[in-house]
Amino acid sequence: MTKEELRDKIDKQVFHLVGEAADALGRDCYVVGGYVRDLMLGRHSKDIDFLTVGSGIEVAQGVANLLKGSNLAVYRNFGTAQVKSRKYELEFVGARKESYDRNSRKPVVEDGTLEDDISRRDFTINAMALCVNSGCFGELVDFYNGVQDLHDRVIRTPLDPDITFSDDPLRMMRAIRFATQLDFTILPETFEAIRRNASRITIISKERVMDELMKIMKSPRPSIGWQLLLQSGLLRLIFPELHALRGVDNVNGVAHKDNFYHTLAVLDNVAEQSDNLWLRWAALLHDIGKPVTKRFDPSAGWTFYGHNVVGAKMVPRIFRNMKFPLNDKMKYVQKLVDLHMRPIALVEDEVTDSAVRRLLFDAGDDVDDLMLLCSADITSKNRMKVERFRSNYLLVKQKMVELEERDRIRNFQPPVDGIEIMQTFGIGQCREVGSIKERIKNAILDGEIPNEHEPARALMLEFAATIGLKPLSPSQNP
């Protein structure tokens, strides 16, 4: 991108306005960091960071006075300020230099020069600046050849990578995240420094690590990041349960597939079809119970019986350890992990109406996501096996549509509820009420009766008689 093209890219009112405020104070002011990078890559970015030589807060105050309808927030403890308008979020900070204590990623901060501040940035592609002062508007500052690295699609640090990553170990996660998001290559010497400093990640809070993992999972091909986390040595430290999936065991010439790389293939298959972040997490965790359940049977080979149930039980602990939300998102992931074998079992066995009804009932509104995960899980290299699975999978989907249209099973509530049962027999809440409800539910799912009130009530009366309950007479039943 030429100098003229860069100048044209920021030839907007907001940049001239910031330049005007900086000029009035006699301060040099620059657009820096991710906004400059994304500008050159043609990526949209709403947040804009400005660096001033001197007080960034004073420039922000000047900008707020000029930008109508904006709100100013000042964070004096950090020497930063934010100006927010309907269209923009502008962040201001003064140039600084930093030094670090080995046991913390919180730096000791002093006022610095433009070069001091640029040199402390994490990567060269984030270490460029564009001047917004009127005398040098649109001029690029690129001390570390960030433009060339963007062109070469590489990630490297401006200074010694060992110092960069040791000072702030979160930068190791950020390197992998940028490589994943942008499909860039981490320079070999930079990646080796991540390997050497991987153990430093333990001083970073789980919340900050989670933020980076979430961004990796939102990328077009999340597997890139997870492979780099494995190769760097970070994975075993931040996600030991996933690390345990890697590797292949061989007994008497019988081996199983590498469940880690199978999982990444499933994850990318899901990512190609859905932006649903939590469906992607379900894909990553769908086989998480396999290392615990792995057994070798001389007659059957390698088995992973019950890995879906074990995996579902592991999900809450994983979410707690990684500081993920313990809410309906966790329950959604847990449900998909638990049920992910059910469609496969239907494919391999006879596709009965009863089995499909039960799957619809148990999956509820998440059945479409479950079926997408099931389809993504077909990764065999045996073409004939894949074709058979896909053919039967389509048969299951078609039967689901037919049964749902006819029987309205998805998330259904039995047409006879507990209140009606208690009123009919003059009883309170007790085990018998649950037994009657369960009998009606199973009868509907098994196709014995339609999902309608009258047949359900008739079955209620019939079943109640077998467990010693009699309905109240009309005079007893108000």
BELSULCOR-V990501 format. One record per residue. N is the residue number from 0. RES is the residue in one letter. PHI is phi as a letter, one per 30 degrees, with the letter a starting at -180 (* if undefined). Layout:
BEGIN
n: {N	N}
res: {RES	RES}
phi: {PHI	PHI}
END
This chain:
BEGIN
n: {0	1	2	3	4	5	6	7	8	9	10	11	12	13	14	15	16	17	18	19	20	21	22	23	24	25	26	27	28	29	30	31	32	33	34	35	36	37	38	39	40	41	42	43	44	45	46	47	48	49	50	51	52	53	54	55	56	57	58	59	60	61	62	63	64	65	66	67	68	69	70	71	72	73	74	75	76	77	78	79	80	81	82	83	84	85	86	87	88	89	90	91	92	93	94	95	96	97	98	99	100	101	102	103	104	105	106	107	108	109	110	111	112	113	114	115	116	117	118	119	120	121	122	123	124	125	126	127	128	129	130	131	132	133	134	135	136	137	138	139	140	141	142	143	144	145	146	147	148	149	150	151	152	153	154	155	156	157	158	159	160	161	162	163	164	165	166	167	168	169	170	171	172	173	174	175	176	177	178	179	180	181	182	183	184	185	186	187	188	189	190	191	192	193	194	195	196	197	198	199	200	201	202	203	204	205	206	207	208	209	210	211	212	213	214	215	216	217	218	219	220	221	222	223	224	225	226	227	228	229	230	231	232	233	234	235	236	237	238	239	240	241	242	243	244	245	246	247	248	249	250	251	252	253	254	255	256	257	258	259	260	261	262	263	264	265	266	267	268	269	270	271	272	273	274	275	276	277	278	279	280	281	282	283	284	285	286	287	288	289	290	291	292	293	294	295	296	297	298	299	300	301	302	303	304	305	306	307	308	309	310	311	312	313	314	315	316	317	318	319	320	321	322	323	324	325	326	327	328	329	330	331	332	333	334	335	336	337	338	339	340	341	342	343	344	345	346	347	348	349	350	351	352	353	354	355	356	357	358	359	360	361	362	363	364	365	366	367	368	369	370	371	372	373	374	375	376	377	378	379	380	381	382	383	384	385	386	387	388	389	390	391	392	393	394	395	396	397	398	399	400	401	402	403	404	405	406	407	408	409	410	411	412	413	414	415	416	417	418	419	420	421	422	423	424	425	426	427	428	429	430	431	432	433	434	435	436	437	438	439	440	441	442	443	444	445	446	447	448	449	450	451	452	453	454	455	456	457	458	459	460	461	462	463	464	465	466	467	468	469	470	471	472	473	474	475	476	477}
res: {M	T	K	E	E	L	R	D	K	I	D	K	Q	V	F	H	L	V	G	E	A	A	D	A	L	G	R	D	C	Y	V	V	G	G	Y	V	R	D	L	M	L	G	R	H	S	K	D	I	D	F	L	T	V	G	S	G	I	E	V	A	Q	G	V	A	N	L	L	K	G	S	N	L	A	V	Y	R	N	F	G	T	A	Q	V	K	S	R	K	Y	E	L	E	F	V	G	A	R	K	E	S	Y	D	R	N	S	R	K	P	V	V	E	D	G	T	L	E	D	D	I	S	R	R	D	F	T	I	N	A	M	A	L	C	V	N	S	G	C	F	G	E	L	V	D	F	Y	N	G	V	Q	D	L	H	D	R	V	I	R	T	P	L	D	P	D	I	T	F	S	D	D	P	L	R	M	M	R	A	I	R	F	A	T	Q	L	D	F	T	I	L	P	E	T	F	E	A	I	R	R	N	A	S	R	I	T	I	I	S	K	E	R	V	M	D	E	L	M	K	I	M	K	S	P	R	P	S	I	G	W	Q	L	L	L	Q	S	G	L	L	R	L	I	F	P	E	L	H	A	L	R	G	V	D	N	V	N	G	V	A	H	K	D	N	F	Y	H	T	L	A	V	L	D	N	V	A	E	Q	S	D	N	L	W	L	R	W	A	A	L	L	H	D	I	G	K	P	V	T	K	R	F	D	P	S	A	G	W	T	F	Y	G	H	N	V	V	G	A	K	M	V	P	R	I	F	R	N	M	K	F	P	L	N	D	K	M	K	Y	V	Q	K	L	V	D	L	H	M	R	P	I	A	L	V	E	D	E	V	T	D	S	A	V	R	R	L	L	F	D	A	G	D	D	V	D	D	L	M	L	L	C	S	A	D	I	T	S	K	N	R	M	K	V	E	R	F	R	S	N	Y	L	L	V	K	Q	K	M	V	E	L	E	E	R	D	R	I	R	N	F	Q	P	P	V	D	G	I	E	I	M	Q	T	F	G	I	G	Q	C	R	E	V	G	S	I	K	E	R	I	K	N	A	I	L	D	G	E	I	P	N	E	H	E	P	A	R	A	L	M	L	E	F	A	A	T	I	G	L	K	P	L	S	P	S	Q	N	P}
phi: {*	d	e	d	d	d	d	d	d	c	d	b	e	d	d	d	d	d	e	d	d	d	d	d	c	i	c	d	b	b	d	b	i	d	d	d	e	d	e	d	d	i	c	d	b	d	d	b	c	c	c	b	d	j	d	d	d	d	d	d	d	d	d	d	d	d	c	d	i	c	c	c	b	c	b	d	d	c	i	b	a	b	c	c	b	d	c	b	b	c	c	b	b	d	d	b	b	b	b	b	d	d	c	a	c	d	d	d	c	b	d	b	c	e	d	e	d	d	d	d	d	d	b	e	d	c	c	c	b	b	d	c	d	d	d	b	e	i	d	c	c	b	d	b	h	d	d	d	d	d	d	d	h	b	c	b	c	d	c	e	d	d	d	e	d	d	d	b	d	d	d	d	d	d	e	d	d	d	d	d	d	c	h	c	c	d	e	e	d	d	d	d	d	d	e	d	c	e	d	d	d	d	d	c	d	d	d	d	d	e	e	d	d	d	d	d	d	d	d	e	b	e	e	e	d	d	d	d	d	d	d	d	j	d	d	d	d	c	a	d	d	d	e	d	d	d	j	b	c	b	b	h	i	c	b	c	d	d	d	d	d	d	d	d	d	d	e	d	d	d	d	d	c	b	c	d	e	d	d	d	d	d	d	d	c	d	c	d	d	d	e	d	c	d	b	c	c	e	d	c	i	d	b	b	e	i	d	d	d	d	d	d	d	d	e	e	d	d	d	d	d	c	i	d	d	c	b	d	d	d	d	d	d	d	d	d	d	d	c	d	d	d	d	d	d	d	d	d	c	d	d	c	e	d	d	d	e	d	d	d	d	d	d	h	d	c	d	d	d	d	d	d	d	d	d	d	d	d	b	e	d	d	d	d	d	d	d	d	d	d	d	d	d	d	d	d	d	d	d	e	d	d	d	d	d	d	c	h	d	e	h	d	c	e	d	c	c	d	d	d	d	d	d	d	c	i	b	c	d	a	d	d	d	d	d	d	d	d	d	d	e	d	d	d	d	d	i	d	b	d	d	b	d	d	d	d	d	d	d	e	d	d	d	e	d	d	c	i	c	b	d	d	d	e	d	d	c	d}
END
